């Protein structure tokens, strides 16, 4: 089994796409079918899309938690700290690897893992 699609809904699609771009993702802005304009990127085989809230949504789901392994960990952490991104766990070694936990603009918790360097 593979995860093929993740959709994040937000009140500010550009702000959220800009935030996730800080982690190294590159988004396209497009529309297909009857869908609203939205941002899309691919991570391996998984498509991550950022859509506006539905007509019945008042606010985004803050309970969804994502985790990303990143290659340029120290540089990314420094950039996030300079931008005053909220950290709920400072970078530390855990049983799952070296990681930190931040919050995106919609207050979702995002786990960032330091990818092991390839030799």
Phi and psi in degrees as a GROMACS rama.xvg file:
@    title "Ramachandran Plot"
@    xaxis  label "Phi"
@    yaxis  label "Psi"
@TYPE xy
-126.017  151.643  UNK-2
-87.7365  121.875  UNK-3
-105.328  -23.4319  UNK-4
-148.864  133.714  UNK-5
-128.79  131.869  UNK-6
-121.069  125.128  UNK-7
-105.039  132.199  UNK-8
-109.075  139.896  UNK-9
-150.708  160.946  UNK-10
-81.8076  -13.6904  UNK-11
-140.468  89.4518  UNK-12
-63.645  -40.891  UNK-13
-64.5162  -44.9245  UNK-14
-59.1967  -43.0415  UNK-15
-69.2467  -41.0064  UNK-16
-63.1894  -41.2604  UNK-17
-61.9423  -40.2939  UNK-18
-62.7951  -50.6295  UNK-19
-68.0398  -22.5326  UNK-20
-65.4027  -29.319  UNK-21
-60.593  -24.6224  UNK-22
-87.0369  -2.07345  UNK-23
107.722  4.29872  UNK-24
-84.6998  147.362  UNK-25
-121.841  118.35  UNK-26
-103.264  147.405  UNK-27
-105.343  147.05  UNK-28
-106.774  117.347  UNK-29
-155.881  -178.258  UNK-30
-144.395  141.329  UNK-31
-138.444  139.922  UNK-32
59.2547  -137.379  UNK-33
-91.4896  5.92306  UNK-34
-67.7436  152.112  UNK-35
-73.0675  164.476  UNK-36
-57.0978  138.138  UNK-37
-155.819  170.434  UNK-38
-101.686  145.281  UNK-39
-144.39  142.417  UNK-40
-146.186  163.391  UNK-41
-120.119  133.601  UNK-42
-121.717  103.99  UNK-43
61.9982  -122.878  UNK-44
-95.0255  -0.447091  UNK-45
-94.8692  129.873  UNK-46
-94.7992  126.768  UNK-47
-108.696  121.513  UNK-48
-120.58  145.332  UNK-49
-117.235  111.987  UNK-50
-111.813  155.956  UNK-51
-68.1783  161.675  UNK-52
-58.8891  149.547  UNK-53
-70.9184  167.076  UNK-54
-61.3614  -26.1513  UNK-55
-94.9116  -6.31898  UNK-56
-85.1846  134.838  UNK-57
-92.9551  -37.0822  UNK-58
-149.17  162.377  UNK-59
-69.5205  158.591  UNK-60
-73.3029  116.516  UNK-61
-92.7137  -2.15516  UNK-62
-88.7698  -18.4621  UNK-63
-64.8158  136.12  UNK-64
-126.527  130.339  UNK-65
-116.035  156.417  UNK-66
-136.152  134.281  UNK-67
-128.571  136.369  UNK-68
-90.5115  127.459  UNK-69
-124.3  144.69  UNK-70
-78.9476  -42.5957  UNK-71
-97.4401  58.0532  UNK-72
-57.2635  -57.1216  UNK-73
-60.527  -43.2391  UNK-74
-62.8852  -42.3872  UNK-75
-65.8025  -43.0016  UNK-76
-61.8986  -44.0581  UNK-77
-60.2551  -44.8558  UNK-78
-60.8684  -44.6908  UNK-79
-64.6362  -40.7756  UNK-80
-64.7932  -40.627  UNK-81
-63.5003  -29.1913  UNK-82
-89.079  5.33864  UNK-83
62.8417  33.692  UNK-84
-68.0781  140.01  UNK-85
-73.3944  126.497  UNK-86
-107.395  124.907  UNK-87
-97.5196  -12.2263  UNK-88
-145.336  119.102  UNK-89
-65.5637  155.274  UNK-90
-53.0345  128.814  UNK-91
-156.923  158.566  UNK-92
-80.8836  130.381  UNK-93
-128.464  177.306  UNK-94
-66.725  -14.8675  UNK-95
-99.5398  -2.8519  UNK-96
122.346  178.915  UNK-97
-75.9229  124.21  UNK-98
-155.158  170.963  UNK-99
-144.828  164.943  UNK-100
-127.263  127.714  UNK-101
-122.577  175.555  UNK-102
-119.656  138.385  UNK-103
-81.8127  175.514  UNK-104
-59.3488  -21.0436  UNK-105
-94.0986  7.63992  UNK-106
73.534  19.7764  UNK-107
-73.9575  141.95  UNK-108
-79.4875  132.341  UNK-109
-124.706  121.531  UNK-110
-90.8097  129.318  UNK-111
-115.03  124.191  UNK-112
-110.742  140.166  UNK-113
-80.0891  117.117  UNK-114
-68.0268  142.903  UNK-115
-70.5782  140.664  UNK-116
-73.4049  143.467  UNK-117
-87.5158  138.589  UNK-118
